[in-house]
């Protein structure tokens, strides 16, 4: 299988059962999780978080420990950071949180269900799921899946499911010193029929694993992490022919900043000209904020500066001109 460019999204045929035993044909091995019974109807309406559900055994698995910020903060932060990257790249990125990833059987009924901690689509205008879940046999797959292993270990089984379902890039994050393993982020990228560990993301080119881990976990986010985000966003923009000005909010903010900067510059120039006229007439040590001259033309200001007797008289003339 030839690995496609991370910047080219296409729907690939993924239907049918695998020709050799893989994760879906082995009992789930989910450390840190506990099984509980769940029917198909219950799976369709269940509002809690689960790791996976198997229709054959009517069994779901959920994380044994209650949900805490140790698990939730990194996945939530990825969505916010992806938006920052998108603003620098100049085109949208969409994150869907713990969306259902569903594989259906021949009759179209749910066969397997997985939930990731965060899924990311880099080109949502061109490719994204439109139903309530990602149908892994028909929908475009997310460019990145994040799994947070605070008390779990997705390598033991869940990563094999992602491999079987042809997901292109999986990030496995062990966030904190309090986690079950040594903190760090491992990037698994698809290579042929399996995964290889990569130091850098292919979806976010040049974003290194240690930089991603730092950005998702440190508090507050450091300048180095923000600079890495900008570098990655600009790299993605250069590859796709987009720039920050293509992002509507960035374009609006930049236009506003330019307008404000231009007005401030005009006020400063006007103030300096008037103060020079006052100094030439012996009215020195005049401390005036440029805002004093706002709303009045240079001709009016100069007339007051040339006619006034002192600073108080000048301020009075300015006040009368503004009234």
N, C-alpha and C positions, 0 to 999 in steps of 0.2 A: 504494500500500500504506500503510495507516495503522499508524504505529508503536505497538506495544502497550506498556503500562506495564511497566517493569522488575520490578515486584512481582507481575505476573500471569504465571504460567507455563502454557503450553498447548502441546500437540503440534500443530504445523502441518504440513500436507502439503508435502513437499519432494521427492517422488519425480519421476522423469522427467528427461530431458536438457534442458539449456537451449535456448531457441529461437534464441539468437544466440551467436556465438563468444565464449567467455570463457576463463578461465584453463585450464580442463580441456582445451580444444581447441588450446592453444598449447604449444610446447615449454617445459619448465620453465627458468626463468632464476633460478638460485639462486647468487648470488655467495658465495664462501667454502665451497662444497660441491663434492663430487666424485661422479660416477655410478659405479655398479657393478651387475653383473647379479644378478637375484634372481627366482626362480620363485615361483609362487603358494604352493607348499608351503613354500619357504624363508621367504616373508613371514609365513606363519602361525606359524612357530616361531622366528623371528629374535629374539634377546634384546638386541641392541644398539640404539642410538639412530639413527633416520633422520629426515630431514626429510619425505620423501615417497616413495611407490612407485607406479608406473604398470604395471597389468597388461598393457596393450597391448604395451608394449615390453619388459616384464619387467626393468625398470630401477628401481633405488632410488638415492636421493641421501643422502649423509651429510655432516656437517660435516667439512671437511678437517683442521682442527686438532684435536688431542686434547682431550677434555673437561677443563675446569679449573674452579676455584672462581669464576673471572671469569664463567663462564656459569651455573654451578649455584647459587651462593649466592642470587641474587635470586629465582629461582623457588621454591626451598625456603623462603625467608623469607616469600613471599606466603602460603603455606599457614599458617604460624604466625601471621601478622598477621590473616589472615581468621578464625582461631579467636578471637583477641582481640576483633575486631569482633563476632563471634557472641555472645560472652559479655556484651558490653554491650547488644547488640540484644535478647538473650534467646531466640534460637532458632539452631539449628545451621546451619553452613555446611560444605560438603564440597569438598575439593580432591583431584584425582586425579593430579596430576603429568603426566608425558608420556604420557597415554593415547592409544591408537590412535583416530583419527577416520576412519571407513571409509565409502566410498560404493560401493554394489553395483550390478551390472548387472541386466538383465531376468531372468536365470536365478538371481539371488541370490548370484552369485559376486563376490568383491571386485574392484572396478574401480579405485578410487583409495584410497590410504591416506596420511594426514597424521599427523604427531605434533607437538603443541604442547609448549611448555615447562611450562605449567601450565594446567589448566582448573578453573573454579570454578562450583559450583552453590550458589545462595543458599538454595534450599528443597529440600534433598535428601529430606525426608520426603514431599514432594508430587511431585517430578519429578527423576529421575536415571536414568542407564542402569543396567541390571541384567546385561547380558552382559559379555564380556571386552573389548569395544570399544564406542565410540559409533557407532551406525548413524545417520548424519546424515539419512537419509531417513525414519526412524521414531522414533528416540529423542528425548526432550527435549534441546535443545542447551544447552551450558553458558552461564551468564550472562556469564562473562568468560573470554577466552582470553588468556594472556600469552605473548608471543614475545620472547625475549631476543636482540637483535642485537649480540652482542659482535664476531663476525667475519663476520656474515652481513647480509643485507638482505632482509627478507621483503616489502618493498613492491614488489619487482620482479616477483613472481609469486605467492607464497604468500598474500598478502593478497587477491589476486583470487579465489583458491579459497575463502577464508572468505566473501567477498562472494557468490560464486555459491551457496554452501551456506547462506546466510541466517543466519550467526552474528551475534548481536546486538551484541557489543562486543568489540573486539580492543585489547589494550594492547601497544604495541611499545616495548620498553625498550632503550635504548642505555646500558649501565650506567656505564662508567668512562671516564676520560681515555685509557686504553689501547685503547679500542674503536675500531671502524672509522670511526665518525662522532661528532659532537659529542654528549656525554652528554645524556640527557633521556628523557622518556616521552611518547609520543603516544597519545591515546585516539581510536580510530575507532569511532563509533557508527552503527548502521544507520539510514539515512534514506531511505525509499522503496526503490529498487532498489539503492542503493549505500551508501557510507559518507561521513560527514562527520567532520572533526576537531573534537573537543569539548575544552574546557578542563577540564571536570569529567566524572566517571563518572556514568552513569545507573544502573548497577547498584548502586554504592556512592554514593548521592546526596551531593553536596557535597565529595567527595574529589577535590581538584584534582590535575592531572597532576604539578605540581612537588612536591606533598606525597607522592604515591605514589612518585615517583622517589627522593625523600629517604629515605622509609621502607624502600625495598627495597635501598638501596645504602650508606647512611651507617653508620659504625661508631665508637662505639656509637650505637644509635638515640637520637635526642635527645628531650628533653621536648616539643618542639614537635610531633614526629612522633606521640608517644603521645597528646598532646592532640587532634590531628587525628583519630586513630583513635577516641577516645572520642566526639568530636563526631559523626562519621559513624555510629557504632554507635547513638548515642542518636537521631539523625535517623531511621535505619531503624526503630528500635523505635517511635518516635512514629507513623510512617506505618503500621505494621502492628499497633499496639496491644499491643506486647510491651515488656518492661522487663528489666533485669539479673536481677531475682529469678526470672524465668522460666527462667533457665539453671540446671540442677541443681547444677553445681559452685559457681557464684557464690552460689546460695542457701545451700548447705551452709557455705561459708566465711564468709558474712555472719552466719549463725546462730551459728557457733562464735565469731566475733569479738565478737558481742553478749554471748554467755554469758561469755566471758573478761573482757570489759570490765566486766560487771555484778559478777562475783566480785571483780575488782580494786578496784572502787569500794567494795564492802562491806568488804573488808579494810582499806582506807584509812580509812573512817569508824570502824571498830572500833578501829584503832590510835590514831586521834586522841582518841577518848573515853578510852581507857586512859591515854595519855600525859598528858592533862589532869588525870586523877585523881592520877597520880604527882606532877605538878608542884604540885598543891594541897597535897600532903603534904610538900613540900620536897625531893622527889627529882627534881632537875633535870638538864639536860644528858644525858638518857637517849636515846641514839641507837639506835633499833631499826628494822629493816626490817619492813614490814607482814607479811612472811611469817612472822615470829616468832609472830604471833597466829593463823596459819592453823590450821584444824581444831579450834579451841576457841570455845565460845560466849562472848558478851559477859558473861554472868553470872559465869562461871568466871574470866574475865580481870579483871573488876572486883573480885572477891573477893580475888584475889592482889594487886592493886594497893593495896587498902585495908588488907591485913593485913601486907604485907612491911615489913622494916626498912630495906632499901636496895635498890639495883639488883641486886646479886648475889642477895639473898634472893628478889627478884621473879622473876628468871630461874630460880632453883631451883624455885620453886613452879610456874612454867609447865611446867618439864620434868617434874615429878612428875605434874601434871595430864594431860600428854600420854602418860605411860607407861601 
